[in-house]
Amino acid sequence: MELAEKRIEYRDNSTPIYIYPIGDVHMGAYNCAEGHFRKYVDYIKKQKNAYWIGGGDLCDCIVPSDASRYDVRSLADWIFTGDAMTVKEALTDIAKQERERVTEILWPIRDRCLGLIAGNHEEQLMRRSYNAHHYIMCDALKAPNLTDCAFVRLSLQNPSRVVSTVVIFLHHGFGGGRTPGAEPNHMARLRAFIDADIILRGHSHSFRIEPPQPILCIPRKGSLPDECNQREIKSANWGCWLKSYARGPSTYDSRMAYPARTLTALEIEIKPRKHKKKTVAGRGVDSRAPLITMRECSYE
């Protein structure tokens, strides 16, 4: 786990800040929806005040030493371009080809990266092949290495030096996700012990925005309000960039009969609020919490 902080300056309280999770791309898989992914990255590039965070499994990272999952037919066609010697060299280090390709796509937005966590595919590559793929990618993109999960604190600062904060917890994910109840149950387990404004996960390739979780509280000092204060935890699964059933050769997804997944991206909008007191039921209540909105991203 890692703890990280990013200070973001904004002009006024009406200027939104955007966060885009990028995970489960599986670059190098035959059914990777690379065209859609490139459009999403281009959309982020054009957005003002936009930042992104890597959620793991950016590359497929399935190599011959992973005998239970490797299938040469499941590799993307672009790996086999060039003459015979070029293809042979590409196949000697499949993860390197995938890493270089996804790095090239993400390069225009590298300076907006809040960091990268590793997914289970990077972890398996490390265990089976002693390949430090995740560390190399972090170095290539000059991105903070957030290990397997992380708290990221965004300190939002305007020209008058007023600061509010948003805490994000990011985990690649765990467990299966075939049934409708799997995703909310996985997220509920995280929300049971994680104190953050935003909780994000992936792994199951599902796109899902959970209903806000209200948390009741009272001030730890000063006068008591007439009613409880309330804050909300926002949480979501960021989805994936895989065509569940791509026409062509067998893929890991189709062999395992995984449910079809949507190519939907997540957009998080944060509107900072000036630190001020407002009157509720005759008492002053702190109302500096930023306004957080999660929605589907119309990147096309």
N, C-alpha and C positions, 0 to 999 in steps of 0.2 A: 504494500500500500504506500501511497505517496500523498503528501500535503503540498498544495501549490497555491499561489496567489497571482492574480493579474490585476493591475490597476488600469482602469479604462477611463479616459477623459471624454466628457460629452459637453455639448454647448448649452443645452437647456433641458428642462424637465420634459419637454414635448418631443425630444429626439430619442427614438427607440434604439436599442442595442439588440442585435440578433445573434443567437447561438445556433450552430448547426452541428449535430452529431453525425459523424461519418464512421460507420462500422459495417461489418459483414458484407464487404464488397466482393471478396473471394476472387480477386484478380488472378487470372490464369486458369480458372475453371471454364469448361466449354460453355456453360450456361450463364456465365457472368454477363449481366446487362450493361456492358461497358458504354454503349451509346447513351443510355439514360444517365449513367453515373457522370459522364463527361458534361452533360447538360446541367446536372445539379452543381457540379464544381464551377461551371461557367456562371451559373446563377449567383452563387456565393461571391464570386469575384466581382460581380457588378453591384452587389449590395453595399450600401454605406454602413459603417459601424457594424460590420459582420465578422464573426469569429467562428472557428470550428474546433472540434475536439475529436480525436480518433478513438473509436470504440473497439478496436481489435478485429482480427480476421480481415484486414485490408487485402491480404493476399491469401490464396488458397493453401499454399505451403504443403501440399500433399506430394511427397516424393517417393521414389522406389523403396526406400527403407521402411515406409509405412505400408507394409504388405496388405493389411486388412482393408485399406481404403484406396491405394494407388491403382489407377487404371489409365493406361496411356491414351485410351479413347476419350477420356474425360478432360483432357487438356485442351486449352483454347487453340484454335487454328493458327493464330499468329505466332505461336511458339515454333511452328514448323515451316516458317517462311525462310527463303534463302536457299543456298546450295546445300549439298549433303553435309559438308564439313561444318557449316554454320548451324545446321539443325543438331548435329552431334554435339557441338559445343554447348548449345542451348540446353540440351537434355542432361548435360553433366551437372548443371546447377539450376534446376527449375525455379527455385525460390529466388535466385538472383534475377532471373528474367522478369518474374512477376514484380519484384521489388522495384526494379528500375522503371518498369512501365507505370506502376501506380505513382511512383515518385514524380515521374514526368508529368502526369496528369495533375497532381496536387501542387506542383512547383509554383504556379502563379499565385497560390494563396498560402504559401508556406509561412509568410510573415504574420498570418492571422491565426496560427495554430496555438491553442492553449495547452496542447500536450497529447501524447498517445499512450493508451493502455494496450496491453497485449491480450489477444483472445486465445481460445483453446487450440486453434490451428498453429499459432506461433509457439505455444507451449509444447505441443506435440512434436513440432520440428526440433525444438531445443532438446527434448528428452530423447528422441529417436536418432537424431543426426548430429547432435552437439552443434547446431547451427544458430548463431546469435543474430538471427534475422531481425528481430524486433529492435535490438540495440543499434544495428547498422542502419535501419530505416530511420530511427530517431536522429541519428547523426546526419544522415543524408538530407533530411528535411529541417535540420537544426531545431528540432522540436523537443520539449521536455519529455523525459521518459517517466511516465506515471505508473509504471510497473503493471500489476494486474487489476488494481482499482485505486481510486483516488478521491480525495476531497479537493475541490478547486474553489477558492474564494475569490469572487469578483468584487473589487473595490471600485465603486462608481463615483467619479469625482467630476464636478462641474467647475467652471472658472472661479466661482466664489469659494472653492475649497470645501464645499459641503460633500460629505461622503456617506453613501449608503452601501450595503453589501448584499450579495446574493451568493449562497453556498450551493454548489453542485456536487452531488456524489455520483460517481460513474463506475459501473462494473460491467464487464462483458456479458455476464449472465451464466446460468447453470441450469441443469435439468432439461427434461423434455418439454415439448410444447404442442403436442398433437391435439389435445382436447381444449374446448373453449374456456374451461376454468383454469388451465395451467398458468397462463400469463398473469392474471390478477393474483393468483396464489403465490407465484414467485415474487411478484412485486410486494405483496403484503408482508412476506418474510423480511424483505429489506426494510420496509417502512417501520417494522416493529422495533428496529434497533438503530436506525440511521436518522440523525437529526440534520436535515438539509432542506433547503427551499425547493430544490429540484433533484429528483433521483432518476437516473437513466440507465437502461440496460438493453442488451441485444441477445445474441446467441441463437435464439429460437427462430429468427428470421421473420417474426411477426411484427406488424406495425400496430401499435395500440396506445392510445392516450387514456390513462386512467382518470376517473373522476377525482377532483381535489380531495385530499384528506384533511379535514379541519382539525386543528389542535387548539384546545381551550387553555387559557392561561390568565394569570393575574400579575400585576407588577410586583417585582421582588422588593421594591422600596417605594416610599411615597404613599399618598392617599389611595385608598381602594376605589376603583370605579363602581358605578351602580350595577354594571353588568360585566360578565367575563370578557376579556379581550380574546381575539381569535386570529390565528394565522393559518395558512394552508400549505400543505406539501403537494407539489405538482410532480407527477411521475409519468414516464412513457417508455415504450419500446421503440427503438428507432427503425426497425424494419431491416431490409436487406436490398442488395443489388444483384439478385439471382433470379433468372427465369426458372420457375419451379419445374416446368415440363417443356424444355426447349426441344424443338424438332431436330432430330439427328441421333448421334450415338448415345449409348447409355450414360447417365450421369449418376452421381451419388444420391442426389435428391430423388430421381425417378426410381432408382433401384430400391430405395428405402420407403417409397410411397409416402413421402412427406406431403402434408397438405399444401395446396397452392398458396403462394404468398403474393401480396400486392407490391408493386414497385412504387411505394409511397414514401416520401421523405418527410422528416420532422423539422419544423421551424419553431424556434422559441424566441418570442419577442419580450424584451424587458424595457419597461418605461420607468426610469428613475423618478422618485418623488422628493421634493424638497422637504428637509426635516422641519416639521412644524407641529404645533399642538392644535388639536381640534376639540371642540366641546361635544361630548356625548352624554346625554342624560345629566347635564349640569357639571360634568367633571372633564378635566383635560386628559386627552388620550393621545399617546404618541402615534403618529401616522406616517412614519418615514419609510415603511416597507415598500419596495418597488412593486409595480404591477407586472405580473408574469402571465403571459398567454402562450399556450401551446396549440399548434394547429398543423394540418397537412400543408406541405410546401408546394405551391404551384410553380415548379421549376421549369416546366415546358412551355 
